[in-house]
Amino acid sequence: MKIIRIPRLAYLGVVVLLFCVFFFFVGSPTFLWWLLLLPVAVAVWVTRTQTTVSEKGLDLRTVFGSRHLDWAQVKGVRIPKRGFVRAHLADDSEVKLPAVSYDRLRDLIAASKGRIPDLFAAAAEAEDRAYAERVASEESADNRDDATPGDATSSDDTSGDEQRPTKDA
């Protein structure tokens, strides 16, 4: 079981928010007492928000609720430009995965034990395949250049300053 949470460094932001709000509160405590609730609300959000990955599925917990997703419901994931990663479900709906942003996606993939495909490995495979194809095409182009009739230069010449003689017709 793997629990993915908001990074605990976010509590530093709560402390900074508390200092910012506190100075306004000191100025008028009677009217601005409610400002002290903002850092408390953010601290509750940081503490409560999490996604738990287990053998049974995903347990999603937010400030105001929680939800369980079985692995049979999850078809894949979608990575938005901003915000948390979303799970694509079998009924073609999407659910936000709390605390799982792009930088925590590798943790989710590893904890799912193959139930969520490794997007990074697929991208690396495609990159390796494209590189191998590019190298093979460059080598075949070099072999065709070396096999031209009337080539008077040796294949050991790596200087590139000399021009190859061409056959006049």
KOLPA-161328 format. One record per atom (N, C-alpha, C): residue number from 1; residue in one letter; x, y, z; atom name. Coordinates in Angstrom, 2 decimals. Last residue first. Layout:
BEGIN
<pt NUM, A, <X, Y, Z>, CA>
...
***
This chain:
BEGIN
<pt 169, A, <31.09, 12.40, -67.25>, N>
<pt 169, A, <30.47, 11.57, -68.27>, CA>
<pt 169, A, <30.63, 12.16, -69.64>, C>
<pt 168, D, <33.36, 12.17, -64.58>, N>
<pt 168, D, <32.79, 12.99, -65.67>, CA>
<pt 168, D, <32.24, 12.07, -66.74>, C>
<pt 167, K, <32.96, 11.48, -61.26>, N>
<pt 167, K, <33.19, 10.86, -62.55>, CA>
<pt 167, K, <32.54, 11.72, -63.63>, C>
<pt 166, T, <34.55, 13.46, -58.77>, N>
<pt 166, T, <33.34, 12.92, -59.41>, CA>
<pt 166, T, <33.70, 12.38, -60.77>, C>
<pt 165, P, <36.42, 13.30, -55.76>, N>
<pt 165, P, <36.36, 13.50, -57.21>, CA>
<pt 165, P, <35.10, 12.86, -57.79>, C>
<pt 164, R, <35.54, 14.96, -52.80>, N>
<pt 164, R, <35.63, 13.70, -53.52>, CA>
<pt 164, R, <35.58, 13.99, -55.01>, C>
<pt 163, Q, <37.58, 17.35, -51.22>, N>
<pt 163, Q, <36.35, 17.03, -51.91>, CA>
<pt 163, Q, <36.59, 15.74, -52.68>, C>
<pt 162, E, <38.87, 17.60, -47.91>, N>
<pt 162, E, <39.06, 17.31, -49.33>, CA>
<pt 162, E, <37.73, 16.98, -49.96>, C>
<pt 161, D, <38.03, 17.82, -45.34>, N>
<pt 161, D, <38.43, 19.04, -46.02>, CA>
<pt 161, D, <38.53, 18.82, -47.52>, C>
<pt 160, G, <37.51, 15.35, -44.16>, N>
<pt 160, G, <36.36, 16.11, -44.60>, CA>
<pt 160, G, <36.72, 17.41, -45.31>, C>
<pt 159, S, <39.18, 13.40, -42.81>, N>
<pt 159, S, <39.43, 14.84, -42.73>, CA>
<pt 159, S, <38.26, 15.64, -43.25>, C>
<pt 158, T, <39.23, 10.74, -42.80>, N>
<pt 158, T, <38.19, 11.35, -41.98>, CA>
<pt 158, T, <38.32, 12.86, -41.97>, C>
<pt 157, D, <39.91, 8.04, -44.72>, N>
<pt 157, D, <40.07, 9.50, -44.69>, CA>
<pt 157, D, <38.91, 10.11, -43.92>, C>
<pt 156, D, <39.37, 5.40, -45.07>, N>
<pt 156, D, <40.00, 5.77, -43.80>, CA>
<pt 156, D, <40.15, 7.28, -43.67>, C>
<pt 155, S, <38.47, 4.98, -47.58>, N>
<pt 155, S, <37.44, 5.06, -46.55>, CA>
<pt 155, S, <38.02, 5.43, -45.20>, C>
<pt 154, S, <40.08, 7.08, -50.02>, N>
<pt 154, S, <40.03, 5.89, -49.17>, CA>
<pt 154, S, <38.97, 6.08, -48.10>, C>
<pt 153, T, <38.83, 8.27, -53.14>, N>
<pt 153, T, <39.34, 8.50, -51.80>, CA>
<pt 153, T, <39.22, 7.22, -50.98>, C>
<pt 152, A, <37.63, 7.79, -55.54>, N>
<pt 152, A, <39.08, 7.66, -55.49>, CA>
<pt 152, A, <39.63, 7.85, -54.09>, C>
<pt 151, D, <34.92, 6.36, -56.96>, N>
<pt 151, D, <35.35, 6.97, -55.71>, CA>
<pt 151, D, <36.84, 6.73, -55.55>, C>
<pt 150, G, <33.67, 5.16, -59.05>, N>
<pt 150, G, <34.64, 6.22, -59.35>, CA>
<pt 150, G, <35.13, 6.93, -58.11>, C>
<pt 149, P, <30.39, 4.61, -57.68>, N>
<pt 149, P, <31.48, 4.25, -58.60>, CA>
<pt 149, P, <32.39, 5.44, -58.86>, C>
<pt 148, T, <29.67, 4.60, -54.19>, N>
<pt 148, T, <29.50, 5.24, -55.50>, CA>
<pt 148, T, <30.66, 4.88, -56.40>, C>
<pt 147, A, <29.75, 3.65, -51.61>, N>
<pt 147, A, <29.71, 2.67, -52.70>, CA>
<pt 147, A, <29.53, 3.31, -54.07>, C>
<pt 146, D, <29.54, 5.71, -49.82>, N>
<pt 146, D, <30.84, 5.05, -49.95>, CA>
<pt 146, D, <30.87, 4.12, -51.16>, C>
<pt 145, D, <26.83, 6.32, -50.01>, N>
<pt 145, D, <27.81, 7.32, -50.45>, CA>
<pt 145, D, <29.17, 6.68, -50.68>, C>
<pt 144, R, <25.73, 4.02, -48.90>, N>
<pt 144, R, <25.45, 4.33, -50.30>, CA>
<pt 144, R, <26.44, 5.35, -50.84>, C>
<pt 143, N, <26.71, 4.25, -46.30>, N>
<pt 143, N, <27.11, 3.10, -47.11>, CA>
<pt 143, N, <26.84, 3.35, -48.59>, C>
<pt 142, D, <25.34, 6.54, -45.48>, N>
<pt 142, D, <26.80, 6.56, -45.56>, CA>
<pt 142, D, <27.31, 5.42, -46.43>, C>
<pt 141, A, <22.74, 5.54, -45.52>, N>
<pt 141, A, <23.08, 6.66, -46.41>, CA>
<pt 141, A, <24.59, 6.76, -46.57>, C>
<pt 140, S, <22.96, 3.63, -43.54>, N>
<pt 140, S, <22.68, 3.17, -44.91>, CA>
<pt 140, S, <22.97, 4.28, -45.91>, C>
<pt 139, E, <23.43, 5.32, -41.36>, N>
<pt 139, E, <24.45, 4.35, -41.76>, CA>
<pt 139, E, <24.20, 3.86, -43.19>, C>
<pt 138, E, <21.02, 6.73, -41.28>, N>
<pt 138, E, <22.27, 7.47, -41.52>, CA>
<pt 138, E, <23.38, 6.51, -41.98>, C>
<pt 137, S, <19.27, 4.65, -40.70>, N>
<pt 137, S, <19.12, 5.36, -41.98>, CA>
<pt 137, S, <20.38, 6.17, -42.31>, C>
<pt 136, A, <20.21, 3.91, -38.17>, N>
<pt 136, A, <20.24, 2.94, -39.27>, CA>
<pt 136, A, <20.12, 3.64, -40.62>, C>
<pt 135, V, <19.68, 6.25, -36.72>, N>
<pt 135, V, <21.07, 5.79, -36.87>, CA>
<pt 135, V, <21.18, 4.83, -38.04>, C>
<pt 134, R, <16.88, 6.27, -36.91>, N>
<pt 134, R, <17.65, 7.40, -37.44>, CA>
<pt 134, R, <19.11, 6.99, -37.67>, C>
<pt 133, E, <16.23, 3.90, -35.57>, N>
<pt 133, E, <15.86, 4.06, -36.97>, CA>
<pt 133, E, <16.68, 5.17, -37.63>, C>
<pt 132, A, <17.18, 4.54, -33.01>, N>
<pt 132, A, <17.76, 3.40, -33.74>, CA>
<pt 132, A, <17.44, 3.49, -35.23>, C>
<pt 131, Y, <15.50, 6.69, -32.38>, N>
<pt 131, Y, <16.93, 6.90, -32.46>, CA>
<pt 131, Y, <17.59, 5.78, -33.27>, C>
<pt 130, A, <13.02, 5.43, -32.33>, N>
<pt 130, A, <13.25, 6.49, -33.30>, CA>
<pt 130, A, <14.74, 6.74, -33.48>, C>
<pt 129, R, <13.48, 3.68, -30.17>, N>
<pt 129, R, <13.17, 3.13, -31.49>, CA>
<pt 129, R, <13.43, 4.17, -32.58>, C>
<pt 128, D, <13.85, 5.50, -28.09>, N>
<pt 128, D, <14.93, 4.59, -28.46>, CA>
<pt 128, D, <14.73, 4.03, -29.85>, C>
<pt 127, E, <11.29, 6.67, -28.07>, N>
<pt 127, E, <12.46, 7.50, -28.32>, CA>
<pt 127, E, <13.65, 6.64, -28.76>, C>
<pt 126, A, <9.75, 4.49, -27.38>, N>
<pt 126, A, <9.51, 5.15, -28.66>, CA>
<pt 126, A, <10.70, 6.01, -29.05>, C>
<pt 125, E, <10.80, 4.02, -24.81>, N>
<pt 125, E, <10.88, 3.01, -25.86>, CA>
<pt 125, E, <10.72, 3.61, -27.23>, C>
<pt 124, A, <10.07, 6.38, -23.50>, N>
<pt 124, A, <11.50, 6.07, -23.66>, CA>
<pt 124, A, <11.70, 5.02, -24.75>, C>
<pt 123, A, <7.30, 6.11, -23.55>, N>
<pt 123, A, <7.92, 7.25, -24.23>, CA>
<pt 123, A, <9.40, 6.99, -24.47>, C>
<pt 122, A, <7.04, 3.83, -21.98>, N>
<pt 122, A, <6.56, 3.81, -23.36>, CA>
<pt 122, A, <7.18, 4.95, -24.16>, C>
<pt 121, A, <8.05, 4.76, -19.57>, N>
<pt 121, A, <8.76, 3.68, -20.26>, CA>
<pt 121, A, <8.33, 3.61, -21.72>, C>
<pt 120, F, <6.12, 6.67, -18.94>, N>
<pt 120, F, <7.50, 7.09, -19.13>, CA>
<pt 120, F, <8.30, 6.03, -19.87>, C>
<pt 119, L, <3.79, 5.28, -18.54>, N>
<pt 119, L, <3.85, 6.23, -19.64>, CA>
<pt 119, L, <5.29, 6.63, -19.96>, C>
<pt 118, D, <3.00, 2.23, -17.67>, N>
<pt 118, D, <4.10, 3.16, -17.43>, CA>
<pt 118, D, <4.28, 4.06, -18.65>, C>
<pt 117, P, <-0.49, 1.72, -16.97>, N>
<pt 117, P, <0.69, 1.56, -17.83>, CA>
<pt 117, P, <1.73, 2.64, -17.56>, C>
<pt 116, I, <-1.65, 0.44, -14.03>, N>
<pt 116, I, <-1.62, 1.68, -14.79>, CA>
<pt 116, I, <-0.36, 1.61, -15.64>, C>
<pt 115, R, <-0.93, -2.04, -13.20>, N>
<pt 115, R, <-2.34, -1.81, -13.53>, CA>
<pt 115, R, <-2.53, -0.50, -14.29>, C>
<pt 114, G, <1.70, -2.28, -12.39>, N>
<pt 114, G, <1.37, -2.61, -13.76>, CA>
<pt 114, G, <-0.09, -2.39, -14.14>, C>
<pt 113, K, <1.55, -1.44, -9.65>, N>
<pt 113, K, <2.12, -2.74, -10.05>, CA>
<pt 113, K, <1.62, -3.19, -11.42>, C>
<pt 112, S, <0.94, 0.94, -8.53>, N>
<pt 112, S, <-0.16, 0.20, -9.16>, CA>
<pt 112, S, <0.27, -1.19, -9.63>, C>
<pt 111, A, <3.31, 2.05, -7.71>, N>
<pt 111, A, <2.46, 1.44, -6.69>, CA>
<pt 111, A, <1.32, 0.63, -7.30>, C>
<pt 110, A, <4.29, 3.08, -10.14>, N>
<pt 110, A, <5.02, 2.02, -9.45>, CA>
<pt 110, A, <4.13, 1.30, -8.43>, C>
<pt 109, I, <2.34, 5.05, -10.66>, N>
<pt 109, I, <2.56, 3.96, -11.62>, CA>
<pt 109, I, <3.27, 2.79, -10.94>, C>
<pt 108, L, <2.67, 6.74, -8.42>, N>
<pt 108, L, <1.39, 6.09, -8.69>, CA>
<pt 108, L, <1.56, 4.89, -9.60>, C>
<pt 107, D, <5.32, 7.60, -8.79>, N>
<pt 107, D, <4.94, 6.87, -7.57>, CA>
<pt 107, D, <3.64, 6.11, -7.78>, C>
<pt 106, R, <5.05, 8.98, -11.21>, N>
<pt 106, R, <5.90, 7.77, -11.16>, CA>
<pt 106, R, <5.58, 6.94, -9.92>, C>
<pt 105, L, <3.51, 11.18, -10.41>, N>
<pt 105, L, <2.93, 10.17, -11.29>, CA>
<pt 105, L, <3.74, 8.88, -11.29>, C>
<pt 104, R, <4.44, 13.33, -9.10>, N>
<pt 104, R, <4.17, 12.15, -8.27>, CA>
<pt 104, R, <3.59, 10.99, -9.09>, C>
<pt 103, D, <4.62, 15.33, -11.01>, N>
<pt 103, D, <5.86, 14.88, -10.38>, CA>
<pt 103, D, <5.67, 13.67, -9.47>, C>
<pt 102, Y, <1.92, 15.75, -11.66>, N>
<pt 102, Y, <2.83, 15.13, -12.64>, CA>
<pt 102, Y, <4.10, 14.60, -11.98>, C>
<pt 101, S, <0.15, 14.83, -8.65>, N>
<pt 101, S, <0.48, 15.74, -9.72>, CA>
<pt 101, S, <1.48, 15.05, -10.64>, C>
<pt 100, V, <-1.96, 13.72, -6.50>, N>
<pt 100, V, <-1.13, 13.10, -7.54>, CA>
<pt 100, V, <-0.96, 14.11, -8.67>, C>
<pt 99, A, <-3.72, 14.86, -4.70>, N>
<pt 99, A, <-2.30, 14.85, -4.34>, CA>
<pt 99, A, <-1.40, 14.20, -5.38>, C>
<pt 98, P, <-6.53, 13.09, -5.93>, N>
<pt 98, P, <-5.98, 14.09, -5.02>, CA>
<pt 98, P, <-4.51, 13.82, -4.70>, C>
<pt 97, L, <-7.39, 12.65, -9.09>, N>
<pt 97, L, <-6.66, 11.90, -8.07>, CA>
<pt 97, L, <-5.99, 12.90, -7.13>, C>
<pt 96, K, <-10.59, 13.17, -10.44>, N>
<pt 96, K, <-9.33, 13.77, -10.04>, CA>
<pt 96, K, <-8.69, 12.92, -8.95>, C>
<pt 95, V, <-12.05, 11.16, -12.87>, N>
<pt 95, V, <-12.00, 11.49, -11.45>, CA>
<pt 95, V, <-10.61, 12.05, -11.15>, C>
<pt 94, E, <-14.22, 10.93, -15.68>, N>
<pt 94, E, <-12.90, 11.17, -15.10>, CA>
<pt 94, E, <-13.03, 11.56, -13.64>, C>
<pt 93, S, <-15.97, 8.47, -17.66>, N>
<pt 93, S, <-15.91, 9.67, -16.82>, CA>
<pt 93, S, <-14.48, 9.80, -16.28>, C>
<pt 92, D, <-16.28, 6.08, -19.04>, N>
<pt 92, D, <-15.81, 7.27, -19.76>, CA>
<pt 92, D, <-15.92, 8.56, -18.96>, C>
<pt 91, D, <-16.59, 3.93, -17.39>, N>
<pt 91, D, <-17.81, 4.55, -17.90>, CA>
<pt 91, D, <-17.53, 5.87, -18.63>, C>
<pt 90, A, <-14.00, 3.36, -16.57>, N>
<pt 90, A, <-14.62, 2.49, -17.57>, CA>
<pt 90, A, <-15.90, 3.09, -18.15>, C>
<pt 89, L, <-12.14, 6.48, -16.19>, N>
<pt 89, L, <-12.86, 5.32, -15.72>, CA>
<pt 89, L, <-13.53, 4.56, -16.86>, C>
<pt 88, H, <-9.10, 7.96, -15.76>, N>
<pt 88, H, <-10.14, 7.74, -16.77>, CA>
<pt 88, H, <-10.82, 6.43, -16.42>, C>
<pt 87, A, <-8.01, 10.13, -13.29>, N>
<pt 87, A, <-8.20, 8.73, -13.66>, CA>
<pt 87, A, <-9.34, 8.65, -14.65>, C>
<pt 86, R, <-5.79, 12.88, -13.54>, N>
<pt 86, R, <-7.15, 12.37, -13.52>, CA>
<pt 86, R, <-7.18, 10.91, -13.96>, C>
<pt 85, V, <-3.55, 14.80, -11.53>, N>
<pt 85, V, <-3.77, 13.79, -12.56>, CA>
<pt 85, V, <-5.20, 13.27, -12.41>, C>
<pt 84, F, <-4.19, 18.24, -10.62>, N>
<pt 84, F, <-3.91, 16.85, -10.31>, CA>
<pt 84, F, <-4.22, 15.95, -11.50>, C>
<pt 83, G, <-2.89, 21.16, -12.34>, N>
<pt 83, G, <-3.71, 20.44, -11.40>, CA>
<pt 83, G, <-3.29, 18.98, -11.24>, C>
<pt 82, R, <-2.46, 21.65, -15.87>, N>
<pt 82, R, <-2.37, 22.12, -14.48>, CA>
<pt 82, R, <-3.23, 21.23, -13.60>, C>
<pt 81, K, <-2.69, 20.00, -18.08>, N>
<pt 81, K, <-1.59, 20.98, -18.02>, CA>
<pt 81, K, <-1.38, 21.48, -16.60>, C>
<pt 80, P, <-3.40, 16.56, -17.07>, N>
<pt 80, P, <-3.76, 17.90, -17.53>, CA>
<pt 80, P, <-2.56, 18.84, -17.44>, C>
<pt 79, I, <-3.18, 13.38, -18.00>, N>
<pt 79, I, <-2.34, 14.37, -17.35>, CA>
<pt 79, I, <-2.72, 15.75, -17.88>, C>
<pt 78, R, <-5.08, 10.55, -17.22>, N>
<pt 78, R, <-4.91, 11.70, -18.09>, CA>
<pt 78, R, <-4.14, 12.75, -17.32>, C>
<pt 77, V, <-4.98, 6.95, -17.15>, N>
<pt 77, V, <-4.86, 8.27, -16.52>, CA>
<pt 77, V, <-4.71, 9.34, -17.59>, C>
<pt 76, G, <-7.28, 4.15, -17.34>, N>
<pt 76, G, <-6.00, 4.82, -17.56>, CA>
<pt 76, G, <-5.97, 6.14, -16.82>, C>
<pt 75, K, <-9.44, 2.75, -16.33>, N>
<pt 75, K, <-8.93, 2.40, -17.66>, CA>
<pt 75, K, <-7.55, 3.00, -17.92>, C>
<pt 74, V, <-10.78, 1.51, -13.42>, N>
<pt 74, V, <-9.76, 2.44, -13.93>, CA>
<pt 74, V, <-9.23, 1.93, -15.27>, C>
<pt 73, Q, <-12.45, -0.51, -12.54>, N>
<pt 73, Q, <-13.05, 0.74, -13.01>, CA>
<pt 73, Q, <-12.05, 1.64, -13.74>, C>
<pt 72, A, <-10.81, -2.47, -11.59>, N>
<pt 72, A, <-11.61, -2.78, -12.78>, CA>
<pt 72, A, <-12.25, -1.52, -13.36>, C>
<pt 71, W, <-9.82, -1.45, -9.23>, N>
<pt 71, W, <-8.93, -1.45, -10.39>, CA>
<pt 71, W, <-9.70, -1.73, -11.68>, C>
<pt 70, D, <-12.26, 0.69, -7.66>, N>
<pt 70, D, <-11.67, -0.63, -7.90>, CA>
<pt 70, D, <-10.80, -0.55, -9.14>, C>
<pt 69, L, <-12.11, 3.51, -5.71>, N>
<pt 69, L, <-12.18, 3.04, -7.10>, CA>
<pt 69, L, <-11.52, 1.67, -7.18>, C>
<pt 68, H, <-13.77, 5.31, -3.21>, N>
<pt 68, H, <-12.96, 4.14, -3.53>, CA>
<pt 68, H, <-13.19, 3.78, -4.99>, C>
<pt 67, R, <-13.61, 8.51, -1.68>, N>
<pt 67, R, <-14.18, 7.63, -2.69>, CA>
<pt 67, R, <-13.22, 6.48, -2.92>, C>
<pt 66, S, <-14.59, 11.19, 0.54>, N>
<pt 66, S, <-13.66, 10.17, 0.08>, CA>
<pt 66, S, <-14.39, 9.25, -0.89>, C>
<pt 65, G, <-14.73, 14.68, 1.56>, N>
<pt 65, G, <-15.25, 13.37, 1.23>, CA>
<pt 65, G, <-14.16, 12.40, 0.84>, C>
<pt 64, F, <-13.61, 17.19, 2.05>, N>
<pt 64, F, <-15.02, 16.98, 2.37>, CA>
<pt 64, F, <-15.56, 15.59, 2.02>, C>
<pt 63, V, <-10.90, 17.00, 1.38>, N>
<pt 63, V, <-11.29, 17.63, 2.64>, CA>
<pt 63, V, <-12.72, 17.23, 3.02>, C>
<pt 62, T, <-10.43, 13.67, 0.02>, N>
<pt 62, T, <-10.35, 15.12, -0.05>, CA>
<pt 62, T, <-10.81, 15.69, 1.28>, C>
<pt 61, R, <-9.10, 10.67, -1.05>, N>
<pt 61, R, <-9.62, 11.40, 0.09>, CA>
<pt 61, R, <-9.37, 12.88, -0.10>, C>
<pt 60, L, <-9.45, 7.63, -2.68>, N>
<pt 60, L, <-9.25, 9.06, -2.87>, CA>
<pt 60, L, <-9.87, 9.79, -1.69>, C>
<pt 59, D, <-8.00, 4.66, -3.19>, N>
<pt 59, D, <-8.84, 5.34, -2.21>, CA>
<pt 59, D, <-8.49, 6.82, -2.28>, C>
<pt 58, L, <-7.93, 2.25, -5.71>, N>
<pt 58, L, <-7.52, 3.58, -5.30>, CA>
<pt 58, L, <-8.52, 4.13, -4.29>, C>
<pt 57, G, <-7.56, -1.26, -5.01>, N>
<pt 57, G, <-7.84, -0.13, -5.90>, CA>
<pt 57, G, <-7.28, 1.16, -5.36>, C>
<pt 56, K, <-6.59, -3.49, -3.69>, N>
<pt 56, K, <-8.02, -3.43, -4.00>, CA>
<pt 56, K, <-8.36, -2.31, -4.98>, C>
<pt 55, E, <-3.94, -3.00, -3.18>, N>
<pt 55, E, <-4.27, -4.14, -4.04>, CA>
<pt 55, E, <-5.73, -4.09, -4.49>, C>
<pt 54, S, <-3.70, 0.64, -3.30>, N>
<pt 54, S, <-3.62, -0.67, -2.65>, CA>
<pt 54, S, <-3.95, -1.76, -3.66>, C>
<pt 53, V, <-2.97, 3.95, -2.79>, N>
<pt 53, V, <-2.94, 2.90, -3.81>, CA>
<pt 53, V, <-2.76, 1.57, -3.08>, C>
<pt 52, T, <-4.56, 6.84, -1.82>, N>
<pt 52, T, <-3.97, 5.60, -1.33>, CA>
<pt 52, T, <-4.10, 4.54, -2.42>, C>
<pt 51, T, <-4.13, 10.24, -1.87>, N>
<pt 51, T, <-4.56, 9.10, -2.68>, CA>
<pt 51, T, <-3.81, 7.88, -2.16>, C>
<pt 50, Q, <-5.24, 13.10, 0.05>, N>
<pt 50, Q, <-4.32, 12.01, -0.26>, CA>
<pt 50, Q, <-4.98, 11.01, -1.19>, C>
<pt 49, T, <-5.83, 15.68, 2.29>, N>
<pt 49, T, <-5.81, 15.31, 0.87>, CA>
<pt 49, T, <-4.77, 14.24, 0.60>, C>
<pt 48, R, <-5.39, 16.37, 5.03>, N>
<pt 48, R, <-6.42, 15.40, 4.65>, CA>
<pt 48, R, <-6.29, 14.89, 3.22>, C>
<pt 47, T, <-3.30, 18.28, 5.24>, N>
<pt 47, T, <-3.31, 17.07, 6.06>, CA>
<pt 47, T, <-4.23, 15.99, 5.49>, C>
<pt 46, V, <-4.01, 20.30, 3.47>, N>
<pt 46, V, <-2.72, 19.62, 3.31>, CA>
<pt 46, V, <-2.72, 18.29, 4.05>, C>
<pt 45, W, <-6.50, 21.05, 4.59>, N>
<pt 45, W, <-6.42, 20.57, 3.21>, CA>
<pt 45, W, <-5.13, 19.78, 3.00>, C>
<pt 44, V, <-5.70, 21.98, 7.10>, N>
<pt 44, V, <-6.60, 20.81, 7.02>, CA>
<pt 44, V, <-6.53, 20.21, 5.62>, C>
<pt 43, A, <-4.20, 24.18, 6.25>, N>
<pt 43, A, <-3.53, 23.10, 6.98>, CA>
<pt 43, A, <-4.39, 21.82, 6.96>, C>
<pt 42, V, <-6.23, 25.76, 5.16>, N>
<pt 42, V, <-5.17, 25.26, 4.28>, CA>
<pt 42, V, <-4.43, 24.10, 4.95>, C>
<pt 41, A, <-7.70, 26.31, 7.49>, N>
<pt 41, A, <-8.33, 25.59, 6.38>, CA>
<pt 41, A, <-7.29, 25.01, 5.44>, C>
<pt 40, V, <-5.80, 27.76, 8.94>, N>
<pt 40, V, <-6.31, 26.51, 9.49>, CA>
<pt 40, V, <-6.93, 25.67, 8.37>, C>
<pt 39, P, <-5.45, 30.04, 7.36>, N>
<pt 39, P, <-4.33, 29.09, 7.52>, CA>
<pt 39, P, <-4.79, 27.75, 8.09>, C>
<pt 38, L, <-8.24, 31.02, 7.64>, N>
<pt 38, L, <-7.63, 30.66, 6.35>, CA>
<pt 38, L, <-6.44, 29.72, 6.50>, C>
<pt 37, L, <-8.88, 31.81, 10.19>, N>
<pt 37, L, <-9.41, 30.52, 9.74>, CA>
<pt 37, L, <-8.78, 30.08, 8.42>, C>
<pt 36, L, <-7.99, 34.34, 10.52>, N>
<pt 36, L, <-7.17, 33.28, 11.13>, CA>
<pt 36, L, <-7.67, 31.88, 10.73>, C>
<pt 35, L, <-10.01, 35.88, 9.48>, N>
<pt 35, L, <-8.82, 35.66, 8.65>, CA>
<pt 35, L, <-7.93, 34.56, 9.21>, C>
<pt 34, W, <-11.88, 36.26, 11.45>, N>
<pt 34, W, <-12.12, 35.16, 10.51>, CA>
<pt 34, W, <-10.92, 34.90, 9.61>, C>
<pt 33, W, <-11.21, 38.61, 12.69>, N>
<pt 33, W, <-10.90, 37.34, 13.36>, CA>
<pt 33, W, <-11.00, 36.15, 12.42>, C>
<pt 32, L, <-11.72, 41.23, 11.87>, N>
<pt 32, L, <-10.92, 40.35, 11.00>, CA>
<pt 32, L, <-10.51, 39.04, 11.67>, C>
<pt 31, F, <-13.13, 42.69, 13.77>, N>
<pt 31, F, <-13.73, 42.48, 12.45>, CA>
<pt 31, F, <-13.00, 41.44, 11.60>, C>
<pt 30, T, <-11.57, 42.57, 16.09>, N>
<pt 30, T, <-13.02, 42.41, 16.18>, CA>
<pt 30, T, <-13.64, 42.06, 14.84>, C>
<pt 29, P, <-8.90, 43.12, 15.42>, N>
<pt 29, P, <-9.30, 41.75, 15.78>, CA>
<pt 29, P, <-10.81, 41.53, 15.80>, C>
<pt 28, S, <-7.23, 44.89, 13.55>, N>
<pt 28, S, <-8.65, 44.99, 13.88>, CA>
<pt 28, S, <-9.19, 43.60, 14.22>, C>
<pt 27, G, <-4.46, 44.39, 13.63>, N>
<pt 27, G, <-4.97, 45.73, 13.36>, CA>
<pt 27, G, <-6.42, 45.91, 13.74>, C>
<pt 26, V, <-4.24, 41.66, 13.94>, N>
<pt 26, V, <-3.81, 42.52, 15.05>, CA>
<pt 26, V, <-4.35, 43.93, 14.86>, C>
<pt 25, F, <-5.06, 40.83, 11.38>, N>
<pt 25, F, <-5.87, 40.50, 12.55>, CA>
<pt 25, F, <-5.53, 41.40, 13.73>, C>
<pt 24, F, <-2.93, 41.65, 9.81>, N>
<pt 24, F, <-4.24, 42.27, 9.61>, CA>
<pt 24, F, <-5.14, 42.03, 10.81>, C>
<pt 23, F, <-0.98, 39.93, 10.87>, N>
<pt 23, F, <-0.79, 41.39, 10.97>, CA>
<pt 23, F, <-2.10, 42.13, 10.72>, C>
<pt 22, F, <-1.96, 37.36, 10.24>, N>
<pt 22, F, <-1.88, 37.79, 11.63>, CA>
<pt 22, F, <-1.74, 39.31, 11.76>, C>
<pt 21, V, <-1.66, 36.93, 7.54>, N>
<pt 21, V, <-3.01, 37.18, 8.05>, CA>
<pt 21, V, <-2.95, 37.77, 9.46>, C>
<pt 20, C, <1.11, 36.46, 7.38>, N>
<pt 20, C, <0.47, 37.52, 6.57>, CA>
<pt 20, C, <-0.89, 37.90, 7.14>, C>
<pt 19, F, <1.45, 34.28, 9.14>, N>
<pt 19, F, <2.10, 35.57, 9.41>, CA>
<pt 19, F, <1.43, 36.70, 8.65>, C>
<pt 18, L, <-0.11, 32.35, 7.75>, N>
<pt 18, L, <-0.46, 32.75, 9.11>, CA>
<pt 18, L, <0.17, 34.09, 9.46>, C>
<pt 17, L, <1.36, 32.08, 5.40>, N>
<pt 17, L, <0.00, 32.62, 5.34>, CA>
<pt 17, L, <-0.46, 33.08, 6.72>, C>
<pt 16, V, <3.63, 30.87, 6.50>, N>
<pt 16, V, <3.75, 32.18, 5.85>, CA>
<pt 16, V, <2.38, 32.84, 5.76>, C>
<pt 15, V, <2.47, 28.46, 7.37>, N>
<pt 15, V, <3.09, 29.37, 8.35>, CA>
<pt 15, V, <3.22, 30.77, 7.75>, C>
<pt 14, V, <1.69, 27.38, 4.93>, N>
<pt 14, V, <0.67, 27.66, 5.95>, CA>
<pt 14, V, <1.22, 28.65, 6.98>, C>
<pt 13, G, <4.15, 26.98, 3.71>, N>
<pt 13, G, <3.22, 27.96, 3.14>, CA>
<pt 13, G, <2.12, 28.34, 4.12>, C>
<pt 12, L, <4.98, 24.91, 5.33>, N>
<pt 12, L, <5.74, 26.16, 5.36>, CA>
<pt 12, L, <4.88, 27.29, 4.77>, C>
<pt 11, Y, <3.33, 22.88, 4.55>, N>
<pt 11, Y, <3.08, 23.50, 5.86>, CA>
<pt 11, Y, <3.88, 24.78, 6.03>, C>
<pt 10, A, <4.44, 21.96, 2.26>, N>
<pt 10, A, <3.32, 22.89, 2.12>, CA>
<pt 10, A, <2.96, 23.53, 3.46>, C>
<pt 9, L, <6.17, 19.99, 2.87>, N>
<pt 9, L, <6.74, 21.34, 2.75>, CA>
<pt 9, L, <5.64, 22.38, 2.60>, C>
<pt 8, R, <4.83, 17.65, 2.56>, N>
<pt 8, R, <4.78, 18.29, 3.89>, CA>
<pt 8, R, <5.42, 19.67, 3.89>, C>
<pt 7, P, <2.97, 17.31, -0.45>, N>
<pt 7, P, <4.26, 17.37, 0.25>, CA>
<pt 7, P, <4.18, 18.15, 1.56>, C>
<pt 6, I, <0.01, 15.43, -0.25>, N>
<pt 6, I, <0.57, 16.75, -0.56>, CA>
<pt 6, I, <1.90, 16.81, 0.18>, C>
<pt 5, R, <0.60, 11.87, -0.72>, N>
<pt 5, R, <0.06, 13.05, -0.04>, CA>
<pt 5, R, <0.61, 14.33, -0.64>, C>
<pt 4, I, <-0.04, 8.59, -1.26>, N>
<pt 4, I, <0.52, 9.77, -1.93>, CA>
<pt 4, I, <-0.19, 10.99, -1.34>, C>
<pt 3, I, <0.74, 5.53, 0.04>, N>
<pt 3, I, <-0.07, 6.73, 0.27>, CA>
<pt 3, I, <0.65, 7.91, -0.37>, C>
<pt 2, K, <0.55, 2.18, -0.86>, N>
<pt 2, K, <1.32, 3.42, -0.99>, CA>
<pt 2, K, <0.36, 4.60, -0.81>, C>
<pt 1, M, <0.85, -1.18, 0.00>, N>
<pt 1, M, <0.00, 0.00, 0.00>, CA>
<pt 1, M, <0.89, 1.24, 0.00>, C>
***
